[in-house]
Amino acid sequence: MGQYRVVDLILLISGFSVSIIGLTVFLSGEVDGYILLFYILICLFPSVIAFILTSKIPGYHNALEFLQVCYQFYKKYQKNYMWEGVIINDESE
């Protein structure tokens, strides 16, 4: 229990739902050959991405949490350097 968070479940359900709906729409037409293979790969793409994002990786809950932590780190610790230019004093006294 506790393997998936609510966000993970929403991501998984939506990814697989889009894939299943896409497969039923594209397979209901009269397509064959390499075009059919291309349609199947395109339709399976959302489910594969959802599966990869919710898969476990060491040290984090899953890959989605790892990407969120990386984004928060770069967003929080982004440094803004003010450019003041170079001052050259060429006055001869």
DSSP file (Angstrom, degrees, kcal/mol; ACC not computed):
  #  RESIDUE AA STRUCTURE BP1 BP2  ACC     N-H-->O    O-->H-N    N-H-->O    O-->H-N    TCO  KAPPA ALPHA  PHI   PSI    X-CA   Y-CA   Z-CA
    1    1 A M              0   0    0      0, 0.0     0, 0.0     0, 0.0     0, 0.0   0.000 360.0 360.0 360.0 147.7    0.0    0.0    0.0
    2    2 A G        +     0   0    0      2,-0.2     3,-0.1     3,-0.0     0, 0.0   0.663 360.0 128.1  84.4  16.8    1.2    3.5   -0.7
    3    3 A Q  S    S+     0   0    0      1,-0.1     2,-0.4     2,-0.0     0, 0.0   0.869  71.2  37.3 -73.7 -35.1    3.0    2.6   -3.9
    4    4 A Y  S    S-     0   0    0      4,-0.0    -2,-0.2    58,-0.0    -1,-0.1  -0.935  73.1-143.3-121.0 140.1    1.3    5.3   -5.9
    5    5 A R     >  -     0   0    0     -2,-0.4     4,-2.2     1,-0.1     5,-0.2  -0.393  37.5-100.6 -85.5 173.6    0.3    8.8   -4.9
    6    6 A V  H  > S+     0   0    0      1,-0.2     4,-2.4     2,-0.2     5,-0.2   0.894 124.9  52.3 -63.5 -40.0   -2.9   10.4   -6.2
    7    7 A V  H  > S+     0   0    0      1,-0.2     4,-2.3     2,-0.2    -1,-0.2   0.893 108.8  50.7 -62.8 -39.8   -0.9   12.4   -8.9
    8    8 A D  H  > S+     0   0    0      2,-0.2     4,-2.7     1,-0.2    -2,-0.2   0.909 110.2  48.8 -64.6 -42.2    0.7    9.1  -10.0
    9    9 A L  H  X S+     0   0    0     -4,-2.2     4,-2.8     2,-0.2     5,-0.2   0.902 111.2  49.6 -66.0 -40.4   -2.7    7.4  -10.3
   10   10 A I  H  X S+     0   0    0     -4,-2.4     4,-2.5     2,-0.2     5,-0.2   0.920 112.9  48.1 -62.9 -43.0   -4.2   10.3  -12.3
   11   11 A L  H  X S+     0   0    0     -4,-2.3     4,-2.4     2,-0.2    -2,-0.2   0.922 114.2  45.8 -63.3 -45.4   -1.2   10.3  -14.6
   12   12 A L  H  X S+     0   0    0     -4,-2.7     4,-2.5     2,-0.2     5,-0.3   0.932 114.8  46.5 -64.1 -46.6   -1.3    6.5  -15.1
   13   13 A I  H  X S+     0   0    0     -4,-2.8     4,-2.2     1,-0.2    -2,-0.2   0.917 115.2  45.8 -64.7 -43.4   -5.1    6.4  -15.7
   14   14 A S  H  X S+     0   0    0     -4,-2.5     4,-2.4    -5,-0.2     5,-0.2   0.907 113.4  49.7 -68.4 -39.9   -5.0    9.4  -18.1
   15   15 A G  H  X S+     0   0    0     -4,-2.4     4,-1.8    -5,-0.2    32,-0.3   0.929 115.5  41.7 -63.5 -46.3   -2.0    8.0  -20.1
   16   16 A F  H  X S+     0   0    0     -4,-2.5     4,-2.5    -5,-0.2    -1,-0.2   0.846 113.3  54.3 -71.7 -32.5   -3.5    4.6  -20.5
   17   17 A S  H  X S+     0   0    0     -4,-2.2     4,-2.7    -5,-0.3     5,-0.2   0.928 108.7  48.1 -65.5 -44.6   -7.0    6.0  -21.3
   18   18 A V  H  X S+     0   0    0     -4,-2.4     4,-2.4     1,-0.2    -2,-0.2   0.898 113.0  49.4 -61.8 -39.8   -5.6    8.2  -24.1
   19   19 A S  H  X S+     0   0    0     -4,-1.8     4,-2.5    -5,-0.2    -2,-0.2   0.923 112.4  46.0 -66.1 -44.1   -3.7    5.2  -25.5
   20   20 A I  H  X S+     0   0    0     -4,-2.5     4,-2.3     2,-0.2    -2,-0.2   0.922 114.5  47.4 -66.8 -43.3   -6.8    2.9  -25.4
   21   21 A I  H  X S+     0   0    0     -4,-2.7     4,-2.1     2,-0.2    -2,-0.2   0.922 113.4  49.0 -63.6 -43.1   -9.1    5.5  -26.9
   22   22 A G  H  X S+     0   0    0     -4,-2.4     4,-2.7    -5,-0.2     5,-0.3   0.903 110.8  50.1 -62.2 -42.0   -6.5    6.3  -29.6
   23   23 A L  H  X S+     0   0    0     -4,-2.5     4,-2.5     1,-0.2    -1,-0.2   0.913 111.1  48.4 -64.6 -41.5   -6.0    2.6  -30.4
   24   24 A T  H  X S+     0   0    0     -4,-2.3     4,-0.8     2,-0.2    -1,-0.2   0.879 114.2  46.7 -67.4 -35.8   -9.7    2.0  -30.8
   25   25 A V  H  < S+     0   0    0     -4,-2.1     4,-0.5    -5,-0.2     3,-0.3   0.943 118.0  40.1 -69.7 -47.3  -10.2    5.0  -33.0
   26   26 A F  H >< S+     0   0    0     -4,-2.7     3,-0.7     1,-0.2    -2,-0.2   0.841 114.8  51.4 -74.0 -32.3   -7.2    4.2  -35.3
   27   27 A L  H 3< S+     0   0    0     -4,-2.5    -1,-0.2    -5,-0.3    -2,-0.2   0.666  98.0  67.1 -79.6 -14.4   -7.8    0.5  -35.4
   28   28 A S  T 3< S+     0   0    0     -4,-0.8    -1,-0.2    -3,-0.3    -2,-0.2   0.709  92.4  76.9 -76.3 -18.1  -11.5    0.9  -36.4
   29   29 A G  S <  S-     0   0    0     -3,-0.7     2,-1.2    -4,-0.5    -3,-0.0  -0.271  97.5 -98.8 -83.9 174.8  -10.4    2.4  -39.8
   30   30 A E        +     0   0    0     -2,-0.1     2,-0.4     2,-0.0    -3,-0.1  -0.682  68.0 138.3 -97.8  81.6   -9.1    0.6  -42.8
   31   31 A V        +     0   0    0     -2,-1.2     2,-0.3    -5,-0.2    -2,-0.0  -0.968  21.4 168.4-126.0 140.3   -5.4    1.0  -42.4
   32   32 A D    >   +     0   0    0     -2,-0.4     3,-0.8     4,-0.0     4,-0.2  -0.933  37.7  23.3-145.0 169.7   -2.7   -1.6  -43.0
   33   33 A G  T 3> S-     0   0    0     -2,-0.3     4,-1.5     1,-0.2     3,-0.3  -0.474 117.5 -14.8  80.0-144.6    1.0   -2.0  -43.3
   34   34 A Y  H 3> S+     0   0    0      1,-0.2     4,-2.4     2,-0.2    -1,-0.2   0.772 131.7  62.3 -70.3 -26.5    3.6    0.4  -42.0
   35   35 A I  H <> S+     0   0    0     -3,-0.8     4,-2.5     2,-0.2    -1,-0.2   0.903 103.2  50.3 -65.5 -39.7    0.9    3.1  -41.4
   36   36 A L  H  > S+     0   0    0     -3,-0.3     4,-2.4     2,-0.2    -2,-0.2   0.912 110.5  49.2 -63.1 -43.1   -0.8    0.8  -38.9
   37   37 A L  H  X S+     0   0    0     -4,-1.5     4,-2.3     2,-0.2    -2,-0.2   0.903 111.0  50.4 -62.3 -41.4    2.4    0.2  -37.1
   38   38 A F  H  X S+     0   0    0     -4,-2.4     4,-2.4     2,-0.2    -2,-0.2   0.916 110.5  49.2 -62.6 -44.1    3.1    3.9  -37.0
   39   39 A Y  H  X S+     0   0    0     -4,-2.5     4,-2.4     1,-0.2    -2,-0.2   0.902 110.6  50.5 -62.1 -41.7   -0.4    4.5  -35.6
   40   40 A I  H  X S+     0   0    0     -4,-2.4     4,-1.9     2,-0.2    -2,-0.2   0.919 111.1  48.1 -64.4 -43.0    0.0    1.9  -32.9
   41   41 A L  H  X S+     0   0    0     -4,-2.3     4,-0.9     1,-0.2    -2,-0.2   0.908 112.6  48.6 -64.2 -41.4    3.4    3.3  -31.8
   42   42 A I  H  < S+     0   0    0     -4,-2.4     3,-0.4     1,-0.2    -1,-0.2   0.896 112.4  48.8 -64.7 -39.5    1.9    6.9  -31.7
   43   43 A C  H  < S+     0   0    0     -4,-2.4     4,-0.4     1,-0.2    -1,-0.2   0.822 111.1  49.5 -71.4 -30.5   -1.1    5.6  -29.6
   44   44 A L  H  X S+     0   0    0     -4,-1.9     4,-2.1     1,-0.2    -1,-0.2   0.628  89.1  86.4 -81.8 -13.0    1.1    3.7  -27.2
   45   45 A F  H  X S+     0   0    0     -4,-0.9     4,-2.4    -3,-0.4     5,-0.2   0.900  85.8  50.2 -58.2 -46.7    3.4    6.7  -26.6
   46   46 A P  H  > S+     0   0    0      0, 0.0     4,-2.3     0, 0.0    -1,-0.2   0.894 111.8  48.5 -61.0 -37.8    1.3    8.3  -23.8
   47   47 A S  H  > S+     0   0    0     -4,-0.4     4,-2.2   -32,-0.3    -2,-0.2   0.878 111.1  50.2 -69.9 -35.4    1.0    5.0  -21.8
   48   48 A V  H  X S+     0   0    0     -4,-2.1     4,-2.5     2,-0.2    -1,-0.2   0.919 111.7  47.9 -66.8 -43.3    4.8    4.4  -22.1
   49   49 A I  H  X S+     0   0    0     -4,-2.4     4,-2.5     2,-0.2    -2,-0.2   0.918 112.4  49.3 -62.9 -43.4    5.6    8.0  -20.9
   50   50 A A  H  X S+     0   0    0     -4,-2.3     4,-1.5    -5,-0.2    -2,-0.2   0.897 111.7  49.4 -62.7 -39.9    3.1    7.5  -18.0
   51   51 A F  H  < S+     0   0    0     -4,-2.2     4,-0.4     2,-0.2    -2,-0.2   0.913 111.7  47.9 -65.7 -42.6    4.7    4.2  -17.1
   52   52 A I  H >< S+     0   0    0     -4,-2.5     3,-1.0     1,-0.2    11,-0.4   0.908 111.0  51.0 -65.8 -41.4    8.2    5.6  -17.2
   53   53 A L  H 3< S+     0   0    0     -4,-2.5    11,-2.3     1,-0.2    12,-0.3   0.805 114.6  43.1 -67.6 -28.3    7.3    8.6  -15.0
   54   54 A T  T 3< S+     0   0    0     -4,-1.5    -1,-0.2    -5,-0.2    -2,-0.2   0.346  89.7 111.5 -99.8   7.1    5.7    6.4  -12.4
   55   55 A S  S <  S-     0   0    0     -3,-1.0     8,-1.6    -4,-0.4     9,-0.2  -0.502  74.5-103.0 -79.7 151.8    8.4    3.8  -12.3
   56   56 A K        -     0   0    0      6,-0.2     6,-0.2    -2,-0.2     5,-0.1  -0.470  36.6-177.6 -76.6 141.1   10.5    3.5   -9.2
   57   57 A I    >   -     0   0    0      3,-0.5     3,-1.4    -2,-0.2     2,-0.1  -0.969  38.0 -90.4-132.2 152.3   14.1    4.8   -9.1
   58   58 A P  T 3  S+     0   0    0      0, 0.0     3,-0.1     0, 0.0     4,-0.1  -0.349 107.3  15.2 -65.7 136.4   16.5    4.5   -6.2
   59   59 A G  T 3  S+     0   0    0      1,-0.2     2,-0.3    -2,-0.1     3,-0.1   0.242 119.2  64.0  90.2 -12.9   16.5    7.4   -3.7
   60   60 A Y  S <  S-     0   0    0     -3,-1.4    -3,-0.5     1,-0.1    -1,-0.2  -0.866  86.9-112.5-135.1 168.2   13.1    8.8   -4.8
   61   61 A H  S    S-     0   0    0     -2,-0.3     2,-0.3     1,-0.2    -1,-0.1   0.947  90.5 -35.0 -67.6 -48.4    9.5    7.7   -4.9
   62   62 A N     >  -     0   0    0     -6,-0.2     4,-1.7    -3,-0.1    -1,-0.2  -0.927  69.2 -82.8-160.1-177.7    9.5    7.6   -8.7
   63   63 A A  H  > S+     0   0    0     -8,-1.6     4,-2.2   -11,-0.4    -9,-0.2   0.827 122.4  58.3 -67.8 -32.3   10.8    9.4  -11.7
   64   64 A L  H  > S+     0   0    0    -11,-2.3     4,-2.0     1,-0.2    -1,-0.2   0.912 106.4  47.9 -63.9 -42.2    8.2   12.1  -11.6
   65   65 A E  H  > S+     0   0    0    -12,-0.3     4,-2.5     2,-0.2    -1,-0.2   0.883 109.1  54.5 -66.0 -37.4    9.2   13.1   -8.1
   66   66 A F  H  X S+     0   0    0     -4,-1.7     4,-2.2     1,-0.2    -2,-0.2   0.925 109.4  46.9 -60.9 -44.6   12.8   13.2   -9.2
   67   67 A L  H  X S+     0   0    0     -4,-2.2     4,-2.2     1,-0.2    -1,-0.2   0.869 111.6  51.6 -65.8 -36.2   12.0   15.6  -12.0
   68   68 A Q  H  X S+     0   0    0     -4,-2.0     4,-2.4     2,-0.2    -2,-0.2   0.899 109.9  49.0 -66.0 -40.8    9.9   17.7   -9.6
   69   69 A V  H  X S+     0   0    0     -4,-2.5     4,-2.2     2,-0.2    -2,-0.2   0.904 111.0  50.0 -65.3 -41.7   12.8   17.9   -7.1
   70   70 A C  H  X S+     0   0    0     -4,-2.2     4,-2.2     2,-0.2     5,-0.2   0.916 111.7  48.4 -62.5 -43.1   15.3   18.9   -9.9
   71   71 A Y  H  X S+     0   0    0     -4,-2.2     4,-2.1     1,-0.2    -2,-0.2   0.920 111.9  48.5 -63.9 -44.2   12.9   21.6  -11.1
   72   72 A Q  H  X S+     0   0    0     -4,-2.4     4,-2.5     2,-0.2     5,-0.2   0.879 110.3  52.6 -64.8 -37.2   12.4   23.0   -7.6
   73   73 A F  H  X S+     0   0    0     -4,-2.2     4,-2.5     1,-0.2    -2,-0.2   0.946 113.2  42.0 -63.6 -48.5   16.2   23.0   -7.0
   74   74 A Y  H  < S+     0   0    0     -4,-2.2    -1,-0.2     1,-0.2    -2,-0.2   0.825 116.4  49.6 -70.3 -29.6   17.0   25.0  -10.2
   75   75 A K  H  < S+     0   0    0     -4,-2.1     3,-0.5    -5,-0.2    -1,-0.2   0.888 116.4  41.2 -73.4 -39.3   14.0   27.3   -9.6
   76   76 A K  H  < S+     0   0    0     -4,-2.5    -2,-0.2     1,-0.2    -3,-0.2   0.898 119.9  40.6 -77.2 -41.2   15.0   28.0   -6.0
   77   77 A Y  S  < S+     0   0    0     -4,-2.5     2,-0.4    -5,-0.2    -1,-0.2   0.095  78.0 133.1-100.5  23.4   18.7   28.3   -6.3
   78   78 A Q        -     0   0    0     -3,-0.5     2,-0.4    -4,-0.1    -3,-0.0  -0.615  47.4-144.9 -74.9 127.6   18.8   30.3   -9.5
   79   79 A K        -     0   0    0     -2,-0.4     2,-0.6     2,-0.0    -2,-0.1  -0.776   6.0-153.3 -98.6 136.6   21.2   33.1   -9.1
   80   80 A N        -     0   0    0     -2,-0.4     2,-0.5     2,-0.0    -2,-0.0  -0.939  10.0-163.3-109.2 115.6   20.7   36.5  -10.8
   81   81 A Y        -     0   0    0     -2,-0.6     2,-0.5     2,-0.0    -2,-0.0  -0.866  13.1-139.1-100.9 126.2   23.9   38.4  -11.5
   82   82 A M        -     0   0    0     -2,-0.5     2,-0.6     2,-0.0    -2,-0.0  -0.723  14.5-135.9 -85.3 126.8   23.5   42.1  -12.2
   83   83 A W        +     0   0    0     -2,-0.5    -1,-0.0     1,-0.2    -2,-0.0  -0.737  28.8 171.2 -84.8 120.7   25.7   43.3  -14.9
   84   84 A E        -     0   0    0     -2,-0.6    -1,-0.2     1,-0.2     2,-0.0   0.492  38.1-130.7-107.1  -7.8   27.3   46.5  -14.0
   85   85 A G        -     0   0    0      2,-0.0     2,-0.5     1,-0.0    -1,-0.2  -0.212  30.7 -63.1  86.1 179.6   29.8   46.8  -16.8
   86   86 A V        -     0   0    0     -2,-0.0     2,-0.6     2,-0.0    -1,-0.0  -0.924  42.2-148.1-110.0 127.8   33.5   47.5  -16.8
   87   87 A I        -     0   0    0     -2,-0.5     2,-0.5     2,-0.0    -2,-0.0  -0.858  15.1-173.7 -99.1 121.5   34.6   50.9  -15.5
   88   88 A I        -     0   0    0     -2,-0.6     2,-0.9     2,-0.0    -2,-0.0  -0.967  11.6-156.9-117.0 124.4   37.8   52.2  -17.2
   89   89 A N        +     0   0    0     -2,-0.5    -2,-0.0     1,-0.1     0, 0.0  -0.851  22.9 163.3-103.2 101.2   39.3   55.3  -15.8
   90   90 A D        +     0   0    0     -2,-0.9     2,-0.3     2,-0.1    -1,-0.1   0.152  27.8 131.1-102.1  17.1   41.4   56.8  -18.6
   91   91 A E        -     0   0    0      2,-0.0     2,-0.5     1,-0.0    -2,-0.1  -0.543  44.9-152.6 -75.0 130.5   41.8   60.3  -17.1
   92   92 A S              0   0    0     -2,-0.3    -2,-0.1     1,-0.1    -1,-0.0  -0.893 360.0 360.0-103.0 132.5   45.3   61.5  -17.2
   93   93 A E              0   0    0     -2,-0.5    -1,-0.1     0, 0.0    -2,-0.0   0.397 360.0 360.0-109.0 360.0   46.2   64.0  -14.5
